[in-house]
Each structure stands twice: as structure tokens, then as C-alpha cells.
């Protein structure tokens, strides 16, 4: 039985580190896992990712390019993998658009919902792991990065709005989310993730 699982959180929440471990743990238990990311996941998506992370653009352009990359990602990677019985784990999906463009950039929430309905009316993750962390902790973790993309270079108030955007999404559809306290140690987070894997 295929499953679609997404990992979400502000930059510096540690989700990417845990995603690799989560996927490896599932593989050790005999699950056929496809790991992918957004924006990206396809050759076109990776080209759009490069633009999105490094070129200045209007908020509307940014949102539409995110969903354009997502549409390609769904058609080329996610749906084919799910149809063949594989589990798909994606580093970000549409929740990120609501958090970053909706929360961080103050884009109209309903406009994003229209894009979501257009691009994937019949697809939502079976489970979303939201790695929640205070913004100051996330900023400290990013401080060691030599090269920051244009999202990571944003100020703390931007990330406060992004975090609030994620919380709004969780409140709208709580049964889809597992909220992870990502401020805890790696081992403590892994213990919570192990319980989730067992429940799956």
C-alpha cells in the first residue's frame, strides 16, 4: 500500500537531516521508498528551483513558479511512484507555499488555495511531519551556512510569519499532521519519529 509523506518546517528546523534517516529506516523494514524534494524533483523542477532560490521576482511569479514545478513533480515523479506501490517522501510540498508565500510574503491565502485546487485537486499527503522550532533556534542553526539562498537570507520576522503560516495549515487540517518539537536533541526527535514509523 503506497503512502505519500511530506516533511515541512522553516529553514533550519532540521527536517532534511531527519528525512534521510526516516527513509533509510523505512528501507531497512522492506519499504520501497522514493525520496524527492520541492521545488525540484524533476529536471525542469530543478531548473525552476535554481531560479526561485536565487533570482528576485514578484510574489505572484514566485508562487506560480512553485506550483508549476509542483505540477511537473506530481505528474513525473509522485503519482507514477504511488501508482506502482512505492512510498514517496518529499522534502516540502504545498504546505510550504502557504507558509512561505502565504505567511512569509503575505500573499492572499485563497489565491494559494485556488492554485492548490488546480494543481492537485485529488492529491494530499497521507501524513505531513511538521518540524516546529522557535525561529531564533532555526537562525542559529543556519548561522554556520556559508552560502544562503534568498529565502534563508530573510529576516527573523519573515520566518515568524512562515512559522505562523505552518501553524495555520495544521489548524485547518489537524488529522494530516504530526507536529515534531524540532528544538529537542537529534536522539529525542528520532524517538518520536520511530513511534511514527511503527504506527505507519
Long-range contacts (C-beta under 8 A, 24 or more apart in sequence): 1-85, 2-81, 2-82, 2-83, 2-84, 2-85, 2-86, 2-87, 2-88, 3-87, 3-88, 3-126, 3-127, 3-200, 4-78, 4-82, 4-87, 4-88, 4-90, 4-123, 4-124, 4-125, 4-126, 5-87, 5-88, 5-89, 5-90, 5-125, 5-126, 5-127, 5-128, 5-129, 6-89, 6-90, 6-91, 6-92, 6-93, 6-95, 6-125, 6-127, 6-128, 6-129, 7-89, 7-90, 7-91, 7-92, 7-128, 7-129, 7-131, 8-92, 8-93, 8-95, 8-96, 8-99, 8-128, 8-129, 8-130, 8-131, 8-166, 9-130, 9-131, 9-132, 9-133, 9-166, 9-180, 9-182, 10-99, 10-133, 10-135, 10-138, 10-159, 10-162, 10-163, 10-166, 11-138, 11-142, 11-151, 11-152, 11-159, 12-133, 12-137, 12-138, 12-139, 12-140, 12-141, 12-142, 12-152, 13-131, 13-132, 13-133, 13-138, 13-182, 14-131, 14-133, 14-141, 14-182, 14-186, 14-189, 15-91, 15-129, 15-131, 15-182, 16-91, 17-186, 18-129, 18-131, 18-180, 18-186, 18-189, 18-190, 18-193, 19-89, 19-91, 21-190, 21-193, 22-89, 22-129, 22-193, 22-197, 23-89, 25-193, 25-194, 25-197, 26-87, 26-89, 26-197, 29-197, 31-87, 32-85, 32-86, 32-87, 33-86, 33-87, 33-88, 33-89, 34-77, 34-81, 34-86, 34-87, 34-88, 34-89, 35-89, 35-90, 35-91, 36-73, 36-77, 36-78, 36-88, 36-89, 36-90, 36-91, 37-90, 37-91, 37-92, 38-66, 38-69, 38-70, 38-73, 38-90, 38-91, 38-92, 38-93, 38-96, 39-65, 39-66, 39-69, 39-70, 39-92, 40-69, 40-73, 41-69, 41-72, 41-73, 41-76, 41-77, 41-78, 41-90, 42-69, 42-72, 42-73, 42-76, 42-77, 44-69, 44-72, 45-69, 45-70, 45-72, 45-73, 53-149, 53-150, 53-151, 54-149, 54-150, 55-150, 56-150, 59-101, 59-105, 59-106, 59-107, 60-107, 62-101, 62-105, 63-97, 63-101, 63-107, 63-111, 63-112, 63-115, 64-115, 66-96, 66-97, 66-101, 67-94, 67-97, 67-115, 67-116, 67-118, 67-119, 70-94, 70-97, 70-119, 70-120, 71-119, 71-120, 74-119, 74-120, 74-123, 78-123, 79-123, 90-125, 93-125, 93-128, 94-119, 94-120, 95-128, 95-130, 95-166, 95-169, 98-165, 98-166, 98-168, 98-169, 99-162, 99-163, 99-165, 99-166, 99-169, 100-151, 100-162, 100-165, 102-165, 102-168, 103-161, 103-162, 103-163, 103-164, 103-165, 103-166, 103-168, 104-151, 104-154, 104-158, 104-159, 104-161, 104-162, 104-165, 106-161, 109-168, 124-176, 125-176, 126-176, 127-176, 127-177, 127-178, 127-196, 127-200, 128-176, 128-177, 128-178, 129-177, 129-178, 129-180, 129-193, 129-196, 130-166, 130-170, 130-177, 130-178, 130-179, 130-180, 131-180, 131-182, 131-189, 132-163, 132-166, 132-167, 132-179, 132-180, 132-181, 132-182, 133-181, 133-182, 133-183, 134-183, 135-159, 135-160, 135-163, 137-183
